[in-house]
């Protein structure tokens, strides 16, 4: 019933969308140039028709982030979500590099192995930065781009250089604290009622995977994703920018900046919504993505 590679606490999930998505998580060894051994990679794939949609989750998250959006999209279109290298339930081999370039390489070979055709690439928060990086590095793999309250325009705080032992361990233990994670969850929504116990479990289930703290420290020390502002003009793909009007995580100023910097783009604001429209307003988010997919390229 439950995938064997997930922590036993997955059985505590209560919401139907969370249970259904968790039960559909699959595991595939992916060969990459990053190591001699394949990387056990977790993903979800639903739906069978149309150009595939590929969903990329945010920082310290997993495919469970798309538990509400993915099944709606999959009703009309083949839809994938993949756990990025160093995140979610994907294998964290301590010999690997957990940097943005390694994430892009792993994602490319996952795409090449599993999907094998250009996708509608959708990135949320840090996943937006990963989507931008992937689009710029492997443009042949991306037909259209969707950014949801995306990182990647402004340079974030350079905390990586401070995450060395024991501070790295202390920082991850702080992030592991349920009260800290709950505060982050509440701030991510416009309506705090969405920050339920089920939502908290979905956001923390991957913390029980081997190597979580070490990979997070390594990623942060690599510098993470910086600003792509000088490279955004190179994006040729039609781009949809979706942004919650009440985003308290990244704010709202970067939305207009993304729209101005990416030539073939349009910005749509999601009303009464915070940083995670795909969780707080999944039906509206799916509707905008579906309409964007059906539009003819300029």
LUMVEX-799801 format. One record per residue (C-alpha): residue number from 1; residue in one letter; x negated, y, z. Coordinates in steps of 0.25 Angstrom, whole numbers, plus 2048, in hexadecimal, padded with zeros to 3 digits. Layout:
# LUMVEX-799801
<pt nr="NUM" rest="A" east="X" north="Y" up="Z"/>
...
//
This chain:
# LUMVEX-799801
<pt nr="1" rest="X" east="800" north="800" up="800"/>
<pt nr="2" rest="X" east="7F5" north="80A" up="804"/>
<pt nr="3" rest="X" east="7E8" north="80A" up="7FC"/>
<pt nr="4" rest="X" east="7DD" north="803" up="805"/>
<pt nr="5" rest="X" east="7D3" north="80E" up="804"/>
<pt nr="6" rest="X" east="7DB" north="818" up="80B"/>
<pt nr="7" rest="X" east="7DA" north="81A" up="81A"/>
<pt nr="8" rest="X" east="7E5" north="812" up="822"/>
<pt nr="9" rest="X" east="7EB" north="81F" up="827"/>
<pt nr="10" rest="X" east="7F1" north="821" up="819"/>
<pt nr="11" rest="X" east="7FC" north="818" up="81F"/>
<pt nr="12" rest="X" east="800" north="825" up="827"/>
<pt nr="13" rest="X" east="805" north="82C" up="81B"/>
<pt nr="14" rest="X" east="814" north="830" up="81C"/>
<pt nr="15" rest="X" east="818" north="838" up="810"/>
<pt nr="16" rest="X" east="81C" north="830" up="803"/>
<pt nr="17" rest="X" east="813" north="838" up="7FA"/>
<pt nr="18" rest="X" east="807" north="836" up="803"/>
<pt nr="19" rest="X" east="80A" north="827" up="804"/>
<pt nr="20" rest="X" east="80C" north="825" up="7F5"/>
<pt nr="21" rest="X" east="7FF" north="82C" up="7F1"/>
<pt nr="22" rest="X" east="7F7" north="825" up="7FB"/>
<pt nr="23" rest="X" east="7FC" north="818" up="7F6"/>
<pt nr="24" rest="X" east="7F8" north="81C" up="7E8"/>
<pt nr="25" rest="X" east="7EA" north="81F" up="7EB"/>
<pt nr="26" rest="X" east="7E0" north="816" up="7E2"/>
<pt nr="27" rest="X" east="7D1" north="814" up="7E3"/>
<pt nr="28" rest="X" east="7C8" north="813" up="7D7"/>
<pt nr="29" rest="X" east="7B9" north="811" up="7D7"/>
<pt nr="30" rest="X" east="7B3" north="81C" up="7CE"/>
<pt nr="31" rest="X" east="7A5" north="81B" up="7C8"/>
<pt nr="32" rest="X" east="79E" north="829" up="7C7"/>
<pt nr="33" rest="X" east="790" north="82E" up="7C5"/>
<pt nr="34" rest="X" east="790" north="832" up="7D4"/>
<pt nr="35" rest="X" east="78D" north="824" up="7D9"/>
<pt nr="36" rest="X" east="78A" north="816" up="7D5"/>
<pt nr="37" rest="X" east="796" north="811" up="7DC"/>
<pt nr="38" rest="X" east="7A4" north="815" up="7D8"/>
<pt nr="39" rest="X" east="7AB" north="81F" up="7E0"/>
<pt nr="40" rest="X" east="7B8" north="819" up="7E6"/>
<pt nr="41" rest="X" east="7C2" north="824" up="7E2"/>
<pt nr="42" rest="X" east="7D1" north="825" up="7E6"/>
<pt nr="43" rest="X" east="7DC" north="82B" up="7DE"/>
<pt nr="44" rest="X" east="7EB" north="82B" up="7DB"/>
<pt nr="45" rest="X" east="7F1" north="829" up="7CD"/>
<pt nr="46" rest="X" east="800" north="82A" up="7CA"/>
<pt nr="47" rest="X" east="808" north="82C" up="7BE"/>
<pt nr="48" rest="X" east="805" north="827" up="7B0"/>
<pt nr="49" rest="X" east="808" north="832" up="7A5"/>
<pt nr="50" rest="X" east="802" north="83F" up="7A0"/>
<pt nr="51" rest="X" east="7F4" north="845" up="7A2"/>
<pt nr="52" rest="X" east="7EF" north="841" up="7AF"/>
<pt nr="53" rest="X" east="7EF" north="84B" up="7BB"/>
<pt nr="54" rest="X" east="7E3" north="84A" up="7C4"/>
<pt nr="55" rest="X" east="7E5" north="850" up="7D2"/>
<pt nr="56" rest="X" east="7D9" north="854" up="7DB"/>
<pt nr="57" rest="X" east="7DA" north="856" up="7EA"/>
<pt nr="58" rest="X" east="7D5" north="861" up="7F3"/>
<pt nr="59" rest="X" east="7C9" north="861" up="7FD"/>
<pt nr="60" rest="X" east="7C9" north="856" up="807"/>
<pt nr="61" rest="X" east="7D6" north="850" up="801"/>
<pt nr="62" rest="X" east="7DA" north="844" up="7F9"/>
<pt nr="63" rest="X" east="7E4" north="83F" up="7EE"/>
<pt nr="64" rest="X" east="7EF" north="840" up="7F9"/>
<pt nr="65" rest="X" east="7EF" north="84F" up="7F7"/>
<pt nr="66" rest="X" east="7F7" north="84C" up="7EB"/>
<pt nr="67" rest="X" east="801" north="843" up="7F1"/>
<pt nr="68" rest="X" east="80D" north="84C" up="7EE"/>
<pt nr="69" rest="X" east="808" north="852" up="7E0"/>
<pt nr="70" rest="X" east="803" north="845" up="7DA"/>
<pt nr="71" rest="X" east="80F" north="83D" up="7D9"/>
<pt nr="72" rest="X" east="817" north="849" up="7D4"/>
<pt nr="73" rest="X" east="80D" north="84B" up="7C8"/>
<pt nr="74" rest="X" east="80C" north="83C" up="7C6"/>
<pt nr="75" rest="X" east="81B" north="83B" up="7C2"/>
<pt nr="76" rest="X" east="818" north="842" up="7B5"/>
<pt nr="77" rest="X" east="809" north="840" up="7B3"/>
<pt nr="78" rest="X" east="7FE" north="837" up="7B7"/>
<pt nr="79" rest="X" east="7F7" north="83D" up="7C3"/>
<pt nr="80" rest="X" east="7EA" north="83A" up="7CA"/>
<pt nr="81" rest="X" east="7E4" north="83E" up="7D7"/>
<pt nr="82" rest="X" east="7D6" north="83B" up="7DB"/>
<pt nr="83" rest="X" east="7CE" north="83C" up="7E8"/>
<pt nr="84" rest="X" east="7C2" north="844" up="7E5"/>
<pt nr="85" rest="X" east="7B4" north="83F" up="7E8"/>
<pt nr="86" rest="X" east="7B1" north="842" up="7F7"/>
<pt nr="87" rest="X" east="7C0" north="843" up="7FA"/>
<pt nr="88" rest="X" east="7CD" north="83C" up="7FC"/>
<pt nr="89" rest="X" east="7CC" north="82D" up="7FC"/>
<pt nr="90" rest="X" east="7C1" north="82C" up="7F2"/>
<pt nr="91" rest="X" east="7B4" north="824" up="7F6"/>
<pt nr="92" rest="X" east="7AA" north="82D" up="7FD"/>
<pt nr="93" rest="X" east="79C" north="826" up="7FA"/>
<pt nr="94" rest="X" east="792" north="82E" up="803"/>
<pt nr="95" rest="X" east="788" north="82D" up="7F8"/>
<pt nr="96" rest="X" east="791" north="836" up="7EF"/>
<pt nr="97" rest="X" east="790" north="844" up="7ED"/>
<pt nr="98" rest="X" east="79D" north="84B" up="7F1"/>
<pt nr="99" rest="X" east="79C" north="858" up="7E9"/>
<pt nr="100" rest="X" east="7A5" north="85F" up="7DF"/>
<pt nr="101" rest="X" east="79C" north="859" up="7D3"/>
<pt nr="102" rest="X" east="79D" north="84B" up="7D9"/>
<pt nr="103" rest="X" east="7AC" north="84D" up="7DA"/>
<pt nr="104" rest="X" east="7AD" north="851" up="7CC"/>
<pt nr="105" rest="X" east="7A5" north="845" up="7C7"/>
<pt nr="106" rest="X" east="7AD" north="83B" up="7CF"/>
<pt nr="107" rest="X" east="7BA" north="842" up="7CB"/>
<pt nr="108" rest="X" east="7B6" north="841" up="7BC"/>
<pt nr="109" rest="X" east="7B2" north="832" up="7BD"/>
<pt nr="110" rest="X" east="7BF" north="82F" up="7C4"/>
<pt nr="111" rest="X" east="7C7" north="836" up="7B9"/>
<pt nr="112" rest="X" east="7BF" north="82F" up="7AF"/>
<pt nr="113" rest="X" east="7C2" north="821" up="7B5"/>
<pt nr="114" rest="X" east="7D0" north="823" up="7BA"/>
<pt nr="115" rest="X" east="7D7" north="82E" up="7B0"/>
<pt nr="116" rest="X" east="7CE" north="82F" up="7A4"/>
<pt nr="117" rest="X" east="7D6" north="83A" up="79D"/>
<pt nr="118" rest="X" east="7D7" north="84A" up="7A0"/>
<pt nr="119" rest="X" east="7DF" north="84D" up="7AC"/>
<pt nr="120" rest="X" east="7E7" north="859" up="7B1"/>
<pt nr="121" rest="X" east="7DE" north="85C" up="7BD"/>
<pt nr="122" rest="X" east="7E5" north="861" up="7CA"/>
<pt nr="123" rest="X" east="7DC" north="866" up="7D5"/>
<pt nr="124" rest="X" east="7E1" north="86B" up="7E3"/>
<pt nr="125" rest="X" east="7D8" north="874" up="7EC"/>
<pt nr="126" rest="X" east="7CA" north="86E" up="7EC"/>
<pt nr="127" rest="X" east="7D0" north="864" up="7E1"/>
<pt nr="128" rest="X" east="7D2" north="870" up="7D8"/>
<pt nr="129" rest="X" east="7C3" north="874" up="7D9"/>
<pt nr="130" rest="X" east="7C0" north="865" up="7D6"/>
<pt nr="131" rest="X" east="7CA" north="866" up="7CA"/>
<pt nr="132" rest="X" east="7C3" north="873" up="7C5"/>
<pt nr="133" rest="X" east="7B5" north="86C" up="7C6"/>
<pt nr="134" rest="X" east="7BA" north="860" up="7BF"/>
<pt nr="135" rest="X" east="7C0" north="868" up="7B4"/>
<pt nr="136" rest="X" east="7B4" north="870" up="7B2"/>
<pt nr="137" rest="X" east="7AB" north="863" up="7B2"/>
<pt nr="138" rest="X" east="7B3" north="85A" up="7AA"/>
<pt nr="139" rest="X" east="7BD" north="862" up="7A2"/>
<pt nr="140" rest="X" east="7C0" north="856" up="799"/>
<pt nr="141" rest="X" east="7C7" north="84F" up="7A4"/>
<pt nr="142" rest="X" east="7D1" north="85B" up="7A7"/>
<pt nr="143" rest="X" east="7DD" north="85F" up="79F"/>
<pt nr="144" rest="X" east="7E3" north="869" up="7A8"/>
<pt nr="145" rest="X" east="7DF" north="86E" up="7B6"/>
<pt nr="146" rest="X" east="7E8" north="871" up="7C2"/>
<pt nr="147" rest="X" east="7E3" north="878" up="7CE"/>
<pt nr="148" rest="X" east="7EB" north="878" up="7DB"/>
<pt nr="149" rest="X" east="7E6" north="882" up="7E6"/>
<pt nr="150" rest="X" east="7D9" north="87F" up="7E1"/>
<pt nr="151" rest="X" east="7CB" north="882" up="7E7"/>
<pt nr="152" rest="X" east="7C0" north="885" up="7DD"/>
<pt nr="153" rest="X" east="7C1" north="894" up="7DB"/>
<pt nr="154" rest="X" east="7BC" north="89A" up="7E8"/>
<pt nr="155" rest="X" east="7AF" north="895" up="7EF"/>
<pt nr="156" rest="X" east="7B3" north="88E" up="7FC"/>
<pt nr="157" rest="X" east="7AB" north="88F" up="808"/>
<pt nr="158" rest="X" east="79E" north="888" up="807"/>
<pt nr="159" rest="X" east="79F" north="87F" up="813"/>
<pt nr="160" rest="X" east="798" north="874" up="80E"/>
<pt nr="161" rest="X" east="78A" north="878" up="812"/>
<pt nr="162" rest="X" east="78F" north="878" up="821"/>
<pt nr="163" rest="X" east="794" north="86A" up="820"/>
<pt nr="164" rest="X" east="788" north="862" up="824"/>
<pt nr="165" rest="X" east="787" north="858" up="830"/>
<pt nr="166" rest="X" east="78C" north="85A" up="83A"/>
<pt nr="167" rest="X" east="794" north="866" up="835"/>
<pt nr="168" rest="X" east="799" north="85E" up="829"/>
<pt nr="169" rest="X" east="79F" north="853" up="832"/>
<pt nr="170" rest="X" east="7A5" north="85D" up="83B"/>
<pt nr="171" rest="X" east="7AB" north="864" up="82F"/>
<pt nr="172" rest="X" east="7B1" north="858" up="82A"/>
<pt nr="173" rest="X" east="7B6" north="853" up="838"/>
<pt nr="174" rest="X" east="7BD" north="861" up="839"/>
<pt nr="175" rest="X" east="7C4" north="85F" up="82B"/>
<pt nr="176" rest="X" east="7C8" north="851" up="830"/>
<pt nr="177" rest="X" east="7CF" north="857" up="83C"/>
<pt nr="178" rest="X" east="7DE" north="854" up="83A"/>
<pt nr="179" rest="X" east="7E2" north="862" up="840"/>
<pt nr="180" rest="X" east="7D8" north="869" up="836"/>
<pt nr="181" rest="X" east="7DE" north="861" up="82A"/>
<pt nr="182" rest="X" east="7EC" north="865" up="82E"/>
<pt nr="183" rest="X" east="7E9" north="874" up="82F"/>
<pt nr="184" rest="X" east="7E3" north="873" up="821"/>
<pt nr="185" rest="X" east="7EF" north="86B" up="81C"/>
<pt nr="186" rest="X" east="7F9" north="876" up="822"/>
<pt nr="187" rest="X" east="7F1" north="881" up="81C"/>
<pt nr="188" rest="X" east="7F2" north="87A" up="80E"/>
<pt nr="189" rest="X" east="801" north="87B" up="80E"/>
<pt nr="190" rest="X" east="80A" north="886" up="80D"/>
<pt nr="191" rest="X" east="814" north="87E" up="815"/>
<pt nr="192" rest="X" east="80D" north="878" up="821"/>
<pt nr="193" rest="X" east="818" north="86D" up="821"/>
<pt nr="194" rest="X" east="810" north="866" up="816"/>
<pt nr="195" rest="X" east="805" north="863" up="820"/>
<pt nr="196" rest="X" east="80B" north="857" up="825"/>
<pt nr="197" rest="X" east="804" north="84B" up="82C"/>
<pt nr="198" rest="X" east="805" north="843" up="81F"/>
<pt nr="199" rest="X" east="7FE" north="84F" up="818"/>
<pt nr="200" rest="X" east="7F3" north="84F" up="822"/>
<pt nr="201" rest="X" east="7F1" north="840" up="821"/>
<pt nr="202" rest="X" east="7F0" north="841" up="812"/>
<pt nr="203" rest="X" east="7E6" north="84C" up="813"/>
<pt nr="204" rest="X" east="7DD" north="844" up="81D"/>
<pt nr="205" rest="X" east="7DE" north="836" up="819"/>
<pt nr="206" rest="X" east="7D2" north="836" up="810"/>
<pt nr="207" rest="X" east="7CA" north="83B" up="81D"/>
<pt nr="208" rest="X" east="7C9" north="82D" up="821"/>
<pt nr="209" rest="X" east="7C2" north="828" up="815"/>
<pt nr="210" rest="X" east="7B3" north="825" up="816"/>
<pt nr="211" rest="X" east="7A9" north="830" up="814"/>
<pt nr="212" rest="X" east="7B4" north="83B" up="814"/>
<pt nr="213" rest="X" east="7AC" north="845" up="81D"/>
<pt nr="214" rest="X" east="79E" north="842" up="816"/>
<pt nr="215" rest="X" east="7A4" north="845" up="808"/>
<pt nr="216" rest="X" east="7AB" north="851" up="80D"/>
<pt nr="217" rest="X" east="79E" north="857" up="813"/>
<pt nr="218" rest="X" east="797" north="853" up="806"/>
<pt nr="219" rest="X" east="7A1" north="85A" up="7FD"/>
<pt nr="220" rest="X" east="7A1" north="867" up="806"/>
<pt nr="221" rest="X" east="792" north="867" up="806"/>
<pt nr="222" rest="X" east="791" north="866" up="7F7"/>
<pt nr="223" rest="X" east="798" north="874" up="7F7"/>
<pt nr="224" rest="X" east="7A6" north="86E" up="7F2"/>
<pt nr="225" rest="X" east="7AD" north="876" up="7E7"/>
<pt nr="226" rest="X" east="7A9" north="884" up="7E5"/>
<pt nr="227" rest="X" east="7AF" north="88F" up="7DC"/>
<pt nr="228" rest="X" east="7B1" north="88C" up="7CD"/>
<pt nr="229" rest="X" east="7B5" north="89A" up="7CA"/>
<pt nr="230" rest="X" east="7AA" north="89C" up="7C0"/>
<pt nr="231" rest="X" east="7AE" north="88F" up="7B9"/>
<pt nr="232" rest="X" east="7BD" north="890" up="7B8"/>
<pt nr="233" rest="X" east="7BD" north="897" up="7AB"/>
<pt nr="234" rest="X" east="7B7" north="88A" up="7A5"/>
<pt nr="235" rest="X" east="7C4" north="882" up="7A8"/>
<pt nr="236" rest="X" east="7CB" north="880" up="79B"/>
<pt nr="237" rest="X" east="7D6" north="877" up="7A0"/>
<pt nr="238" rest="X" east="7E4" north="87D" up="7A2"/>
<pt nr="239" rest="X" east="7E5" north="87F" up="7B1"/>
<pt nr="240" rest="X" east="7F0" north="880" up="7BB"/>
<pt nr="241" rest="X" east="7EE" north="887" up="7C8"/>
<pt nr="242" rest="X" east="7F8" north="884" up="7D3"/>
<pt nr="243" rest="X" east="7F7" north="88C" up="7E0"/>
<pt nr="244" rest="X" east="7FF" north="88C" up="7ED"/>
<pt nr="245" rest="X" east="803" north="89A" up="7F0"/>
<pt nr="246" rest="X" east="800" north="898" up="7FF"/>
<pt nr="247" rest="X" east="7F2" north="891" up="7FE"/>
<pt nr="248" rest="X" east="7EB" north="893" up="80C"/>
<pt nr="249" rest="X" east="7E0" north="88A" up="808"/>
<pt nr="250" rest="X" east="7DA" north="891" up="7FC"/>
<pt nr="251" rest="X" east="7E2" north="89D" up="7FC"/>
<pt nr="252" rest="X" east="7E9" north="8A2" up="7EF"/>
<pt nr="253" rest="X" east="7DF" north="8AB" up="7E8"/>
<pt nr="254" rest="X" east="7D7" north="8A1" up="7E0"/>
<pt nr="255" rest="X" east="7E4" north="89D" up="7D9"/>
<pt nr="256" rest="X" east="7E4" north="8A9" up="7D0"/>
<pt nr="257" rest="X" east="7D5" north="8A8" up="7CF"/>
<pt nr="258" rest="X" east="7D5" north="89A" up="7C9"/>
<pt nr="259" rest="X" east="7E0" north="89F" up="7BF"/>
<pt nr="260" rest="X" east="7D8" north="8AA" up="7BB"/>
<pt nr="261" rest="X" east="7CB" north="8A2" up="7B9"/>
<pt nr="262" rest="X" east="7D1" north="896" up="7B2"/>
<pt nr="263" rest="X" east="7D5" north="89B" up="7A4"/>
<pt nr="264" rest="X" east="7E0" north="891" up="7A0"/>
<pt nr="265" rest="X" east="7E7" north="891" up="7AE"/>
<pt nr="266" rest="X" east="7F4" north="895" up="7B5"/>
<pt nr="267" rest="X" east="7F7" north="897" up="7C4"/>
<pt nr="268" rest="X" east="804" north="892" up="7CB"/>
<pt nr="269" rest="X" east="806" north="896" up="7D9"/>
<pt nr="270" rest="X" east="80E" north="88C" up="7E2"/>
<pt nr="271" rest="X" east="817" north="893" up="7EB"/>
<pt nr="272" rest="X" east="819" north="88F" up="7FA"/>
<pt nr="273" rest="X" east="80C" north="887" up="7F9"/>
<pt nr="274" rest="X" east="7FF" north="886" up="7FF"/>
<pt nr="275" rest="X" east="7F1" north="880" up="7FB"/>
<pt nr="276" rest="X" east="7F7" north="872" up="7F7"/>
<pt nr="277" rest="X" east="803" north="874" up="7ED"/>
<pt nr="278" rest="X" east="801" north="865" up="7E9"/>
<pt nr="279" rest="X" east="805" north="861" up="7F7"/>
<pt nr="280" rest="X" east="80F" north="86D" up="7FB"/>
<pt nr="281" rest="X" east="815" north="86F" up="7ED"/>
<pt nr="282" rest="X" east="813" north="862" up="7E5"/>
<pt nr="283" rest="X" east="81F" north="863" up="7DC"/>
<pt nr="284" rest="X" east="81C" north="871" up="7D8"/>
<pt nr="285" rest="X" east="80D" north="86E" up="7D6"/>
<pt nr="286" rest="X" east="811" north="862" up="7CE"/>
<pt nr="287" rest="X" east="81A" north="86A" up="7C5"/>
<pt nr="288" rest="X" east="810" north="874" up="7C2"/>
<pt nr="289" rest="X" east="806" north="86A" up="7BF"/>
<pt nr="290" rest="X" east="80F" north="862" up="7B6"/>
<pt nr="291" rest="X" east="813" north="86F" up="7AE"/>
<pt nr="292" rest="X" east="805" north="873" up="7AD"/>
<pt nr="293" rest="X" east="801" north="865" up="7A7"/>
<pt nr="294" rest="X" east="80D" north="866" up="79D"/>
<pt nr="295" rest="X" east="808" north="874" up="798"/>
<pt nr="296" rest="X" east="801" north="874" up="78B"/>
<pt nr="297" rest="X" east="7F2" north="878" up="78C"/>
<pt nr="298" rest="X" east="7EF" north="886" up="787"/>
//
